[in-house]
Amino acid sequence: MNFCGGSVVVTDARGNSVFELSKAGPMLDVALPNGNYKVNASFNGLTESQAVTLVGKAGKDLQFRWK
């Protein structure tokens, strides 16, 4: 299943939106400062959420799968 056309919203630990994209593609790179975030990805009316903590310069890979 291709994710094209889905949306992504990233919020910080306080719940403030720090990144939004209404038409995300199947892959997405976002540079954010260190901190705790919640990533919500929506596609075809379904929303998946994942928490992520960024520390240092290391990146994090998140995968969302809709069935």
PDB file with SEQRES, HELIX, SHEET and CRYST1 records, atoms N, CA, C and O in Angstrom:
SEQRES   1 A   67  MET ASN PHE CYS GLY GLY SER VAL VAL VAL THR ASP ALA          
SEQRES   2 A   67  ARG GLY ASN SER VAL PHE GLU LEU SER LYS ALA GLY PRO          
SEQRES   3 A   67  MET LEU ASP VAL ALA LEU PRO ASN GLY ASN TYR LYS VAL          
SEQRES   4 A   67  ASN ALA SER PHE ASN GLY LEU THR GLU SER GLN ALA VAL          
SEQRES   5 A   67  THR LEU VAL GLY LYS ALA GLY LYS ASP LEU GLN PHE ARG          
SEQRES   6 A   67  TRP LYS                                                      
SHEET    1 AA1 4 SER A  17  ALA A  24  0                                        
SHEET    2 AA1 4 GLY A   6  ASP A  12 -1                                        
SHEET    3 AA1 4 GLY A  35  PHE A  43 -1                                        
SHEET    4 AA1 4 LEU A  46  LEU A  54 -1                                        
CRYST1    1.000    1.000    1.000  90.00  90.00  90.00 P 1           1          
ATOM      1  N   MET A   1       0.840  -1.169   0.000  1.00  0.00           N  
ATOM      2  CA  MET A   1       0.000   0.000   0.000  1.00  0.00           C  
ATOM      3  C   MET A   1       0.886   1.233   0.000  1.00  0.00           C  
ATOM      4  O   MET A   1       1.820   1.315   0.797  1.00  0.00           O  
ATOM      5  N   ASN A   2       0.624   2.168  -0.851  1.00  0.00           N  
ATOM      6  CA  ASN A   2       1.406   3.390  -0.940  1.00  0.00           C  
ATOM      7  C   ASN A   2       0.810   4.446  -0.031  1.00  0.00           C  
ATOM      8  O   ASN A   2      -0.408   4.617   0.011  1.00  0.00           O  
ATOM      9  N   PHE A   3       1.662   5.157   0.698  1.00  0.00           N  
ATOM     10  CA  PHE A   3       1.229   6.154   1.666  1.00  0.00           C  
ATOM     11  C   PHE A   3       0.977   7.516   1.042  1.00  0.00           C  
ATOM     12  O   PHE A   3       0.508   8.412   1.745  1.00  0.00           O  
ATOM     13  N   CYS A   4       1.256   7.717  -0.207  1.00  0.00           N  
ATOM     14  CA  CYS A   4       1.100   9.039  -0.817  1.00  0.00           C  
ATOM     15  C   CYS A   4      -0.278   9.610  -0.522  1.00  0.00           C  
ATOM     16  O   CYS A   4      -1.292   8.937  -0.704  1.00  0.00           O  
ATOM     17  N   GLY A   5      -0.307  10.850  -0.068  1.00  0.00           N  
ATOM     18  CA  GLY A   5      -1.575  11.503   0.221  1.00  0.00           C  
ATOM     19  C   GLY A   5      -1.957  11.449   1.683  1.00  0.00           C  
ATOM     20  O   GLY A   5      -2.985  12.007   2.066  1.00  0.00           O  
ATOM     21  N   GLY A   6      -1.168  10.801   2.506  1.00  0.00           N  
ATOM     22  CA  GLY A   6      -1.437  10.774   3.935  1.00  0.00           C  
ATOM     23  C   GLY A   6      -0.978  12.067   4.585  1.00  0.00           C  
ATOM     24  O   GLY A   6      -0.332  12.896   3.944  1.00  0.00           O  
ATOM     25  N   SER A   7      -1.312  12.241   5.863  1.00  0.00           N  
ATOM     26  CA  SER A   7      -0.885  13.433   6.578  1.00  0.00           C  
ATOM     27  C   SER A   7      -0.040  13.049   7.778  1.00  0.00           C  
ATOM     28  O   SER A   7      -0.184  11.960   8.334  1.00  0.00           O  
ATOM     29  N   VAL A   8       0.846  13.961   8.171  1.00  0.00           N  
ATOM     30  CA  VAL A   8       1.728  13.743   9.315  1.00  0.00           C  
ATOM     31  C   VAL A   8       1.699  14.987  10.187  1.00  0.00           C  
ATOM     32  O   VAL A   8       1.826  16.107   9.691  1.00  0.00           O  
ATOM     33  N   VAL A   9       1.530  14.785  11.499  1.00  0.00           N  
ATOM     34  CA  VAL A   9       1.591  15.875  12.469  1.00  0.00           C  
ATOM     35  C   VAL A   9       2.539  15.449  13.580  1.00  0.00           C  
ATOM     36  O   VAL A   9       2.396  14.365  14.146  1.00  0.00           O  
ATOM     37  N   VAL A  10       3.511  16.306  13.891  1.00  0.00           N  
ATOM     38  CA  VAL A  10       4.465  16.051  14.967  1.00  0.00           C  
ATOM     39  C   VAL A  10       4.205  17.083  16.063  1.00  0.00           C  
ATOM     40  O   VAL A  10       4.168  18.284  15.794  1.00  0.00           O  
ATOM     41  N   THR A  11       4.024  16.612  17.298  1.00  0.00           N  
ATOM     42  CA  THR A  11       3.835  17.519  18.425  1.00  0.00           C  
ATOM     43  C   THR A  11       4.957  17.323  19.430  1.00  0.00           C  
ATOM     44  O   THR A  11       5.511  16.231  19.557  1.00  0.00           O  
ATOM     45  N   ASP A  12       5.285  18.397  20.146  1.00  0.00           N  
ATOM     46  CA  ASP A  12       6.329  18.310  21.161  1.00  0.00           C  
ATOM     47  C   ASP A  12       5.741  17.805  22.476  1.00  0.00           C  
ATOM     48  O   ASP A  12       4.560  17.465  22.541  1.00  0.00           O  
ATOM     49  N   ALA A  13       6.563  17.756  23.519  1.00  0.00           N  
ATOM     50  CA  ALA A  13       6.134  17.203  24.804  1.00  0.00           C  
ATOM     51  C   ALA A  13       4.992  17.997  25.426  1.00  0.00           C  
ATOM     52  O   ALA A  13       4.265  17.466  26.266  1.00  0.00           O  
ATOM     53  N   ARG A  14       4.819  19.237  25.040  1.00  0.00           N  
ATOM     54  CA  ARG A  14       3.731  20.076  25.566  1.00  0.00           C  
ATOM     55  C   ARG A  14       2.467  19.993  24.723  1.00  0.00           C  
ATOM     56  O   ARG A  14       1.451  20.606  25.051  1.00  0.00           O  
ATOM     57  N   GLY A  15       2.536  19.227  23.629  1.00  0.00           N  
ATOM     58  CA  GLY A  15       1.378  19.089  22.751  1.00  0.00           C  
ATOM     59  C   GLY A  15       1.295  20.134  21.664  1.00  0.00           C  
ATOM     60  O   GLY A  15       0.308  20.190  20.931  1.00  0.00           O  
ATOM     61  N   ASN A  16       2.330  20.975  21.547  1.00  0.00           N  
ATOM     62  CA  ASN A  16       2.358  21.991  20.493  1.00  0.00           C  
ATOM     63  C   ASN A  16       2.782  21.374  19.166  1.00  0.00           C  
ATOM     64  O   ASN A  16       3.740  20.602  19.112  1.00  0.00           O  
ATOM     65  N   SER A  17       2.081  21.709  18.119  1.00  0.00           N  
ATOM     66  CA  SER A  17       2.442  21.217  16.793  1.00  0.00           C  
ATOM     67  C   SER A  17       3.746  21.863  16.344  1.00  0.00           C  
ATOM     68  O   SER A  17       3.871  23.088  16.347  1.00  0.00           O  
ATOM     69  N   VAL A  18       4.719  21.037  15.958  1.00  0.00           N  
ATOM     70  CA  VAL A  18       6.006  21.554  15.490  1.00  0.00           C  
ATOM     71  C   VAL A  18       6.247  21.242  14.015  1.00  0.00           C  
ATOM     72  O   VAL A  18       7.170  21.781  13.404  1.00  0.00           O  
ATOM     73  N   PHE A  19       5.411  20.366  13.443  1.00  0.00           N  
ATOM     74  CA  PHE A  19       5.531  20.022  12.033  1.00  0.00           C  
ATOM     75  C   PHE A  19       4.212  19.440  11.563  1.00  0.00           C  
ATOM     76  O   PHE A  19       3.627  18.589  12.234  1.00  0.00           O  
ATOM     77  N   GLU A  20       3.741  19.900  10.406  1.00  0.00           N  
ATOM     78  CA  GLU A  20       2.520  19.352   9.799  1.00  0.00           C  
ATOM     79  C   GLU A  20       2.718  19.265   8.291  1.00  0.00           C  
ATOM     80  O   GLU A  20       3.279  20.166   7.667  1.00  0.00           O  
ATOM     81  N   LEU A  21       2.249  18.173   7.727  1.00  0.00           N  
ATOM     82  CA  LEU A  21       2.294  17.998   6.276  1.00  0.00           C  
ATOM     83  C   LEU A  21       1.022  17.271   5.863  1.00  0.00           C  
ATOM     84  O   LEU A  21       0.756  16.163   6.329  1.00  0.00           O  
ATOM     85  N   SER A  22       0.240  17.891   4.992  1.00  0.00           N  
ATOM     86  CA  SER A  22      -1.055  17.310   4.638  1.00  0.00           C  
ATOM     87  C   SER A  22      -0.980  16.283   3.513  1.00  0.00           C  
ATOM     88  O   SER A  22      -1.886  15.462   3.374  1.00  0.00           O  
ATOM     89  N   LYS A  23       0.073  16.311   2.715  1.00  0.00           N  
ATOM     90  CA  LYS A  23       0.195  15.348   1.617  1.00  0.00           C  
ATOM     91  C   LYS A  23       1.582  14.731   1.642  1.00  0.00           C  
ATOM     92  O   LYS A  23       2.429  15.045   0.807  1.00  0.00           O  
ATOM     93  N   ALA A  24       1.803  13.861   2.594  1.00  0.00           N  
ATOM     94  CA  ALA A  24       3.108  13.217   2.755  1.00  0.00           C  
ATOM     95  C   ALA A  24       3.277  12.100   1.740  1.00  0.00           C  
ATOM     96  O   ALA A  24       2.307  11.469   1.319  1.00  0.00           O  
ATOM     97  N   GLY A  25       4.509  11.870   1.359  1.00  0.00           N  
ATOM     98  CA  GLY A  25       4.834  10.779   0.452  1.00  0.00           C  
ATOM     99  C   GLY A  25       5.161   9.522   1.237  1.00  0.00           C  
ATOM    100  O   GLY A  25       4.997   9.494   2.457  1.00  0.00           O  
ATOM    101  N   PRO A  26       5.618   8.490   0.562  1.00  0.00           N  
ATOM    102  CA  PRO A  26       5.902   7.235   1.254  1.00  0.00           C  
ATOM    103  C   PRO A  26       7.121   7.319   2.170  1.00  0.00           C  
ATOM    104  O   PRO A  26       7.263   6.502   3.079  1.00  0.00           O  
ATOM    105  N   MET A  27       8.011   8.305   1.942  1.00  0.00           N  
ATOM    106  CA  MET A  27       9.169   8.502   2.818  1.00  0.00           C  
ATOM    107  C   MET A  27       9.254   9.985   3.156  1.00  0.00           C  
ATOM    108  O   MET A  27       8.932  10.847   2.338  1.00  0.00           O  
ATOM    109  N   LEU A  28       9.693  10.261   4.378  1.00  0.00           N  
ATOM    110  CA  LEU A  28       9.740  11.638   4.832  1.00  0.00           C  
ATOM    111  C   LEU A  28      10.895  11.810   5.804  1.00  0.00           C  
ATOM    112  O   LEU A  28      11.047  11.014   6.731  1.00  0.00           O  
ATOM    113  N   ASP A  29      11.710  12.839   5.602  1.00  0.00           N  
ATOM    114  CA  ASP A  29      12.783  13.200   6.528  1.00  0.00           C  
ATOM    115  C   ASP A  29      12.431  14.532   7.158  1.00  0.00           C  
ATOM    116  O   ASP A  29      12.096  15.492   6.464  1.00  0.00           O  
ATOM    117  N   VAL A  30      12.509  14.584   8.486  1.00  0.00           N  
ATOM    118  CA  VAL A  30      12.225  15.815   9.219  1.00  0.00           C  
ATOM    119  C   VAL A  30      13.355  16.039  10.215  1.00  0.00           C  
ATOM    120  O   VAL A  30      13.690  15.138  10.983  1.00  0.00           O  
ATOM    121  N   ALA A  31      13.942  17.225  10.210  1.00  0.00           N  
ATOM    122  CA  ALA A  31      14.996  17.564  11.169  1.00  0.00           C  
ATOM    123  C   ALA A  31      14.380  18.344  12.327  1.00  0.00           C  
ATOM    124  O   ALA A  31      13.809  19.417  12.128  1.00  0.00           O  
ATOM    125  N   LEU A  32      14.498  17.798  13.534  1.00  0.00           N  
ATOM    126  CA  LEU A  32      13.944  18.424  14.735  1.00  0.00           C  
ATOM    127  C   LEU A  32      15.025  18.511  15.803  1.00  0.00           C  
ATOM    128  O   LEU A  32      15.941  17.688  15.816  1.00  0.00           O  
ATOM    129  N   PRO A  33      14.937  19.490  16.699  1.00  0.00           N  
ATOM    130  CA  PRO A  33      15.899  19.547  17.798  1.00  0.00           C  
ATOM    131  C   PRO A  33      15.664  18.407  18.786  1.00  0.00           C  
ATOM    132  O   PRO A  33      14.618  17.759  18.763  1.00  0.00           O  
ATOM    133  N   ASN A  34      16.644  18.169  19.650  1.00  0.00           N  
ATOM    134  CA  ASN A  34      16.498  17.134  20.679  1.00  0.00           C  
ATOM    135  C   ASN A  34      15.227  17.370  21.483  1.00  0.00           C  
ATOM    136  O   ASN A  34      14.844  18.511  21.742  1.00  0.00           O  
ATOM    137  N   GLY A  35      14.583  16.283  21.871  1.00  0.00           N  
ATOM    138  CA  GLY A  35      13.364  16.394  22.670  1.00  0.00           C  
ATOM    139  C   GLY A  35      12.486  15.175  22.510  1.00  0.00           C  
ATOM    140  O   GLY A  35      12.841  14.205  21.840  1.00  0.00           O  
ATOM    141  N   ASN A  36      11.319  15.251  23.148  1.00  0.00           N  
ATOM    142  CA  ASN A  36      10.317  14.187  23.080  1.00  0.00           C  
ATOM    143  C   ASN A  36       9.188  14.639  22.167  1.00  0.00           C  
ATOM    144  O   ASN A  36       8.692  15.760  22.275  1.00  0.00           O  
ATOM    145  N   TYR A  37       8.791  13.749  21.270  1.00  0.00           N  
ATOM    146  CA  TYR A  37       7.777  14.091  20.283  1.00  0.00           C  
ATOM    147  C   TYR A  37       6.768  12.949  20.137  1.00  0.00           C  
ATOM    148  O   TYR A  37       7.047  11.794  20.458  1.00  0.00           O  
ATOM    149  N   LYS A  38       5.591  13.318  19.642  1.00  0.00           N  
ATOM    150  CA  LYS A  38       4.577  12.334  19.248  1.00  0.00           C  
ATOM    151  C   LYS A  38       4.320  12.562  17.766  1.00  0.00           C  
ATOM    152  O   LYS A  38       4.060  13.684  17.331  1.00  0.00           O  
ATOM    153  N   VAL A  39       4.396  11.480  16.998  1.00  0.00           N  
ATOM    154  CA  VAL A  39       4.182  11.556  15.560  1.00  0.00           C  
ATOM    155  C   VAL A  39       2.868  10.860  15.235  1.00  0.00           C  
ATOM    156  O   VAL A  39       2.697   9.675  15.523  1.00  0.00           O  
ATOM    157  N   ASN A  40       1.944  11.601  14.635  1.00  0.00           N  
ATOM    158  CA  ASN A  40       0.661  11.059  14.205  1.00  0.00           C  
ATOM    159  C   ASN A  40       0.643  11.030  12.684  1.00  0.00           C  
ATOM    160  O   ASN A  40       0.811  12.062  12.035  1.00  0.00           O  
ATOM    161  N   ALA A  41       0.439   9.856  12.124  1.00  0.00           N  
ATOM    162  CA  ALA A  41       0.349   9.704  10.672  1.00  0.00           C  
ATOM    163  C   ALA A  41      -1.033   9.159  10.336  1.00  0.00           C  
ATOM    164  O   ALA A  41      -1.475   8.168  10.917  1.00  0.00           O  
ATOM    165  N   SER A  42      -1.708   9.806   9.402  1.00  0.00           N  
ATOM    166  CA  SER A  42      -3.065   9.409   9.024  1.00  0.00           C  
ATOM    167  C   SER A  42      -3.122   9.058   7.551  1.00  0.00           C  
ATOM    168  O   SER A  42      -2.479   9.689   6.713  1.00  0.00           O  
ATOM    169  N   PHE A  43      -3.918   8.024   7.255  1.00  0.00           N  
ATOM    170  CA  PHE A  43      -4.090   7.579   5.877  1.00  0.00           C  
ATOM    171  C   PHE A  43      -5.419   6.853   5.767  1.00  0.00           C  
ATOM    172  O   PHE A  43      -5.711   5.966   6.570  1.00  0.00           O  
ATOM    173  N   ASN A  44      -6.217   7.216   4.792  1.00  0.00           N  
ATOM    174  CA  ASN A  44      -7.526   6.574   4.558  1.00  0.00           C  
ATOM    175  C   ASN A  44      -8.386   6.526   5.815  1.00  0.00           C  
ATOM    176  O   ASN A  44      -9.050   5.521   6.069  1.00  0.00           O  
ATOM    177  N   GLY A  45      -8.385   7.594   6.601  1.00  0.00           N  
ATOM    178  CA  GLY A  45      -9.228   7.674   7.788  1.00  0.00           C  
ATOM    179  C   GLY A  45      -8.683   6.984   9.023  1.00  0.00           C  
ATOM    180  O   GLY A  45      -9.326   7.012  10.072  1.00  0.00           O  
ATOM    181  N   LEU A  46      -7.519   6.367   8.927  1.00  0.00           N  
ATOM    182  CA  LEU A  46      -6.902   5.699  10.082  1.00  0.00           C  
ATOM    183  C   LEU A  46      -5.697   6.509  10.537  1.00  0.00           C  
ATOM    184  O   LEU A  46      -4.962   7.051   9.712  1.00  0.00           O  
ATOM    185  N   THR A  47      -5.492   6.591  11.857  1.00  0.00           N  
ATOM    186  CA  THR A  47      -4.352   7.316  12.408  1.00  0.00           C  
ATOM    187  C   THR A  47      -3.527   6.394  13.283  1.00  0.00           C  
ATOM    188  O   THR A  47      -4.054   5.693  14.147  1.00  0.00           O  
ATOM    189  N   GLU A  48      -2.232   6.407  13.048  1.00  0.00           N  
ATOM    190  CA  GLU A  48      -1.266   5.678  13.868  1.00  0.00           C  
ATOM    191  C   GLU A  48      -0.413   6.712  14.591  1.00  0.00           C  
ATOM    192  O   GLU A  48      -0.093   7.756  14.022  1.00  0.00           O  
ATOM    193  N   SER A  49      -0.039   6.432  15.843  1.00  0.00           N  
ATOM    194  CA  SER A  49       0.783   7.343  16.629  1.00  0.00           C  
ATOM    195  C   SER A  49       1.994   6.613  17.187  1.00  0.00           C  
ATOM    196  O   SER A  49       1.919   5.441  17.556  1.00  0.00           O  
ATOM    197  N   GLN A  50       3.112   7.329  17.240  1.00  0.00           N  
ATOM    198  CA  GLN A  50       4.324   6.794  17.849  1.00  0.00           C  
ATOM    199  C   GLN A  50       5.027   7.912  18.596  1.00  0.00           C  
ATOM    200  O   GLN A  50       5.066   9.054  18.139  1.00  0.00           O  
ATOM    201  N   ALA A  51       5.581   7.572  19.748  1.00  0.00           N  
ATOM    202  CA  ALA A  51       6.392   8.514  20.512  1.00  0.00           C  
ATOM    203  C   ALA A  51       7.847   8.308  20.129  1.00  0.00           C  
ATOM    204  O   ALA A  51       8.275   7.186  19.862  1.00  0.00           O  
ATOM    205  N   VAL A  52       8.604   9.396  20.104  1.00  0.00           N  
ATOM    206  CA  VAL A  52      10.027   9.311  19.765  1.00  0.00           C  
ATOM    207  C   VAL A  52      10.792  10.326  20.608  1.00  0.00           C  
ATOM    208  O   VAL A  52      10.327  11.444  20.831  1.00  0.00           O  
ATOM    209  N   THR A  53      11.976   9.916  21.074  1.00  0.00           N  
ATOM    210  CA  THR A  53      12.880  10.803  21.806  1.00  0.00           C  
ATOM    211  C   THR A  53      14.136  10.990  20.974  1.00  0.00           C  
ATOM    212  O   THR A  53      14.791  10.019  20.594  1.00  0.00           O  
ATOM    213  N   LEU A  54      14.468  12.236  20.693  1.00  0.00           N  
ATOM    214  CA  LEU A  54      15.658  12.555  19.918  1.00  0.00           C  
ATOM    215  C   LEU A  54      16.741  13.064  20.855  1.00  0.00           C  
ATOM    216  O   LEU A  54      16.522  13.995  21.630  1.00  0.00           O  
ATOM    217  N   VAL A  55      17.922  12.438  20.776  1.00  0.00           N  
ATOM    218  CA  VAL A  55      19.066  12.805  21.607  1.00  0.00           C  
ATOM    219  C   VAL A  55      20.309  12.825  20.728  1.00  0.00           C  
ATOM    220  O   VAL A  55      20.558  11.877  19.983  1.00  0.00           O  
ATOM    221  N   GLY A  56      21.086  13.896  20.810  1.00  0.00           N  
ATOM    222  CA  GLY A  56      22.306  13.978  20.009  1.00  0.00           C  
ATOM    223  C   GLY A  56      21.986  14.140  18.540  1.00  0.00           C  
ATOM    224  O   GLY A  56      20.938  14.667  18.166  1.00  0.00           O  
ATOM    225  N   LYS A  57      22.906  13.680  17.717  1.00  0.00           N  
ATOM    226  CA  LYS A  57      22.754  13.835  16.269  1.00  0.00           C  
ATOM    227  C   LYS A  57      22.202  12.591  15.590  1.00  0.00           C  
ATOM    228  O   LYS A  57      21.983  12.588  14.378  1.00  0.00           O  
ATOM    229  N   ALA A  58      21.979  11.545  16.356  1.00  0.00           N  
ATOM    230  CA  ALA A  58      21.463  10.303  15.774  1.00  0.00           C  
ATOM    231  C   ALA A  58      20.011  10.483  15.345  1.00  0.00           C  
ATOM    232  O   ALA A  58      19.213  11.088  16.061  1.00  0.00           O  
ATOM    233  N   GLY A  59      19.681   9.959  14.188  1.00  0.00           N  
ATOM    234  CA  GLY A  59      18.314  10.003  13.703  1.00  0.00           C  
ATOM    235  C   GLY A  59      17.508   8.825  14.216  1.00  0.00           C  
ATOM    236  O   GLY A  59      18.056   7.893  14.806  1.00  0.00           O  
ATOM    237  N   LYS A  60      16.234   8.872  13.993  1.00  0.00           N  
ATOM    238  CA  LYS A  60      15.323   7.780  14.360  1.00  0.00           C  
ATOM    239  C   LYS A  60      14.492   7.417  13.141  1.00  0.00           C  
ATOM    240  O   LYS A  60      14.057   8.288  12.388  1.00  0.00           O  
ATOM    241  N   ASP A  61      14.280   6.138  12.960  1.00  0.00           N  
ATOM    242  CA  ASP A  61      13.414   5.660  11.881  1.00  0.00           C  
ATOM    243  C   ASP A  61      12.096   5.202  12.480  1.00  0.00           C  
ATOM    244  O   ASP A  61      12.081   4.384  13.399  1.00  0.00           O  
ATOM    245  N   LEU A  62      11.006   5.716  11.972  1.00  0.00           N  
ATOM    246  CA  LEU A  62       9.671   5.276  12.373  1.00  0.00           C  
ATOM    247  C   LEU A  62       8.991   4.671  11.162  1.00  0.00           C  
ATOM    248  O   LEU A  62       9.128   5.171  10.046  1.00  0.00           O  
ATOM    249  N   GLN A  63       8.265   3.600  11.385  1.00  0.00           N  
ATOM    250  CA  GLN A  63       7.506   2.970  10.308  1.00  0.00           C  
ATOM    251  C   GLN A  63       6.050   2.893  10.711  1.00  0.00           C  
ATOM    252  O   GLN A  63       5.724   2.494  11.829  1.00  0.00           O  
ATOM    253  N   PHE A  64       5.190   3.273   9.808  1.00  0.00           N  
ATOM    254  CA  PHE A  64       3.748   3.192  10.021  1.00  0.00           C  
ATOM    255  C   PHE A  64       3.189   2.228   8.977  1.00  0.00           C  
ATOM    256  O   PHE A  64       3.523   2.304   7.795  1.00  0.00           O  
ATOM    257  N   ARG A  65       2.338   1.325   9.440  1.00  0.00           N  
ATOM    258  CA  ARG A  65       1.748   0.314   8.533  1.00  0.00           C  
ATOM    259  C   ARG A  65       0.245   0.257   8.745  1.00  0.00           C  
ATOM    260  O   ARG A  65      -0.241   0.121   9.868  1.00  0.00           O  
ATOM    261  N   TRP A  66      -0.474   0.366   7.643  1.00  0.00           N  
ATOM    262  CA  TRP A  66      -1.926   0.271   7.690  1.00  0.00           C  
ATOM    263  C   TRP A  66      -2.341  -1.022   7.022  1.00  0.00           C  
ATOM    264  O   TRP A  66      -1.830  -1.383   5.962  1.00  0.00           O  
ATOM    265  N   LYS A  67      -3.275  -1.717   7.655  1.00  0.00           N  
ATOM    266  CA  LYS A  67      -3.732  -3.002   7.110  1.00  0.00           C  
ATOM    267  C   LYS A  67      -5.143  -2.901   6.636  1.00  0.00           C  
ATOM    268  O   LYS A  67      -5.701  -3.882   6.146  1.00  0.00           O  
TER     269      LYS A  67                                                      
END                                                                             
